[in-house]
Amino acid sequence: MGTAFAVVLVFVGCCSNVVSLELLVREFPGCGNIVTFAQFILIALEGFIFETKLGRKKPAIPVSNYVIMVTMFFTVSVINNYALNFNIAMPLHMIFRSGSLIANMILGIIILKKRYSASKYLSIVLVSTGIFICTIMSAKQVHDVSSDGSEKQGFYAFMRWLIGKCLFKKLE
């Protein structure tokens, strides 16, 4: 009941979170920000109760740094929710959220002066290629779905998708 159990719990928790968010957003468009806010409040309360022992334990990092990180993460989460309003499919949304590997590797090389093995570079290339293929296929799907209307409506749907993708990609 060690590492494998923890990995399964994280995987199930993340997947159920994403599926629940998608179902809620479909039923009640625009509720993503309320759900995100509720998640942040719940995690903050849990941390305050169990990690800081109701404020009796001194935090490991300064509170000002913590507030900056939480504010940035909350802002990115809210903008990610907004990107869902631009014809971004939830699977593509999940793929892009996990696609920051190349940025992390570049920052590791520049800032931390790290060197990676050839297999890690190959892995990054393969993951990036997969994200590129999913993006292209998603764009074709948006174009095909909107083709039952006029050409102008198809272009409008594609542009909304493109804006959402760019909005989402800038946050990585």
WOZI-V928857 format. One record per residue. RES is the residue in one small letter. PSI is psi as a letter, one per 20 degrees, with the letter a starting at -180 (none if undefined). D_LAST is the distance of its C-alpha to the last C-alpha in Angstrom with 1 decimal. Layout:
BEGIN
res:RES psi:PSI d_last:D_LAST
res:RES psi:PSI d_last:D_LAST
END
This chain:
BEGIN
res:m psi:l d_last:33.6
res:g psi:d d_last:31.3
res:t psi:g d_last:28.0
res:a psi:g d_last:28.2
res:f psi:g d_last:28.9
res:a psi:g d_last:25.9
res:v psi:g d_last:23.6
res:v psi:g d_last:25.3
res:l psi:g d_last:24.9
res:v psi:g d_last:21.2
res:f psi:g d_last:20.8
res:v psi:g d_last:23.2
res:g psi:g d_last:21.8
res:c psi:g d_last:18.2
res:c psi:g d_last:19.7
res:s psi:h d_last:22.2
res:n psi:g d_last:19.7
res:v psi:g d_last:17.7
res:v psi:g d_last:21.1
res:s psi:g d_last:22.5
res:l psi:g d_last:19.7
res:e psi:g d_last:20.1
res:l psi:g d_last:23.9
res:l psi:g d_last:23.8
res:v psi:h d_last:21.7
res:r psi:g d_last:24.1
res:e psi:g d_last:27.1
res:f psi:n d_last:26.1
res:p psi:p d_last:23.5
res:g psi:i d_last:21.7
res:c psi:i d_last:22.3
res:g psi:h d_last:18.7
res:n psi:h d_last:18.5
res:i psi:g d_last:21.8
res:v psi:g d_last:20.8
res:t psi:g d_last:17.7
res:f psi:g d_last:20.0
res:a psi:h d_last:22.6
res:q psi:g d_last:20.4
res:f psi:g d_last:19.5
res:i psi:g d_last:23.3
res:l psi:g d_last:24.4
res:i psi:h d_last:22.3
res:a psi:g d_last:23.5
res:l psi:g d_last:27.0
res:e psi:g d_last:26.9
res:g psi:g d_last:25.7
res:f psi:g d_last:28.3
res:i psi:g d_last:31.0
res:f psi:h d_last:30.4
res:e psi:g d_last:28.5
res:t psi:j d_last:30.2
res:k psi:l d_last:33.5
res:l psi:k d_last:33.6
res:g psi:j d_last:32.9
res:r psi:h d_last:35.5
res:k psi:p d_last:33.2
res:k psi:p d_last:31.6
res:p psi:q d_last:27.8
res:a psi:h d_last:26.5
res:i psi:q d_last:24.1
res:p psi:q d_last:25.1
res:v psi:h d_last:24.5
res:s psi:g d_last:23.2
res:n psi:h d_last:20.3
res:y psi:g d_last:19.7
res:v psi:g d_last:19.8
res:i psi:g d_last:17.1
res:m psi:g d_last:14.7
res:v psi:g d_last:15.7
res:t psi:g d_last:15.5
res:m psi:g d_last:11.9
res:f psi:g d_last:11.0
res:f psi:g d_last:13.4
res:t psi:g d_last:12.2
res:v psi:g d_last:8.6
res:s psi:g d_last:10.8
res:v psi:g d_last:13.2
res:i psi:h d_last:11.1
res:n psi:g d_last:9.9
res:n psi:g d_last:13.6
res:y psi:h d_last:14.5
res:a psi:h d_last:12.6
res:l psi:i d_last:15.1
res:n psi:i d_last:17.8
res:f psi:l d_last:17.1
res:n psi:k d_last:18.4
res:i psi:p d_last:15.3
res:a psi:q d_last:17.0
res:m psi:g d_last:16.0
res:p psi:g d_last:16.0
res:l psi:h d_last:13.6
res:h psi:g d_last:11.4
res:m psi:h d_last:11.8
res:i psi:g d_last:11.3
res:f psi:h d_last:7.9
res:r psi:h d_last:7.0
res:s psi:j d_last:8.8
res:g psi:k d_last:7.7
res:s psi:j d_last:5.9
res:l psi:g d_last:9.6
res:i psi:h d_last:10.2
res:a psi:g d_last:8.1
res:n psi:h d_last:9.9
res:m psi:g d_last:13.1
res:i psi:g d_last:13.1
res:l psi:h d_last:12.8
res:g psi:h d_last:15.4
res:i psi:g d_last:17.6
res:i psi:g d_last:17.5
res:i psi:g d_last:17.6
res:l psi:i d_last:19.3
res:k psi:k d_last:21.3
res:k psi:q d_last:20.8
res:r psi:p d_last:22.2
res:y psi:q d_last:21.3
res:s psi:r d_last:23.7
res:a psi:h d_last:24.0
res:s psi:h d_last:23.2
res:k psi:h d_last:19.8
res:y psi:g d_last:19.1
res:l psi:h d_last:20.6
res:s psi:g d_last:18.5
res:i psi:g d_last:15.2
res:v psi:g d_last:16.9
res:l psi:g d_last:18.1
res:v psi:g d_last:14.9
res:s psi:h d_last:13.2
res:t psi:g d_last:16.5
res:g psi:g d_last:16.5
res:i psi:g d_last:13.2
res:f psi:g d_last:14.8
res:i psi:g d_last:18.0
res:c psi:h d_last:16.7
res:t psi:g d_last:15.1
res:i psi:g d_last:18.4
res:m psi:h d_last:20.5
res:s psi:h d_last:18.7
res:a psi:g d_last:19.4
res:k psi:h d_last:23.0
res:q psi:g d_last:23.4
res:v psi:g d_last:22.4
res:h psi:g d_last:24.9
res:d psi:g d_last:27.6
res:v psi:h d_last:27.4
res:s psi:i d_last:27.9
res:s psi:i d_last:30.7
res:d psi:i d_last:33.4
res:g psi:a d_last:33.3
res:s psi:r d_last:33.9
res:e psi:h d_last:32.0
res:k psi:g d_last:30.8
res:q psi:h d_last:29.4
res:g psi:g d_last:27.6
res:f psi:g d_last:26.1
res:y psi:g d_last:25.0
res:a psi:g d_last:23.4
res:f psi:g d_last:21.5
res:m psi:h d_last:20.4
res:r psi:g d_last:19.2
res:w psi:g d_last:17.1
res:l psi:g d_last:15.8
res:i psi:g d_last:14.9
res:g psi:g d_last:13.1
res:k psi:g d_last:11.1
res:c psi:g d_last:10.3
res:l psi:g d_last:9.6
res:f psi:g d_last:7.2
res:k psi:h d_last:5.5
res:k psi:h d_last:5.6
res:l psi:i d_last:3.8
res:e psi:none d_last:0.0
END
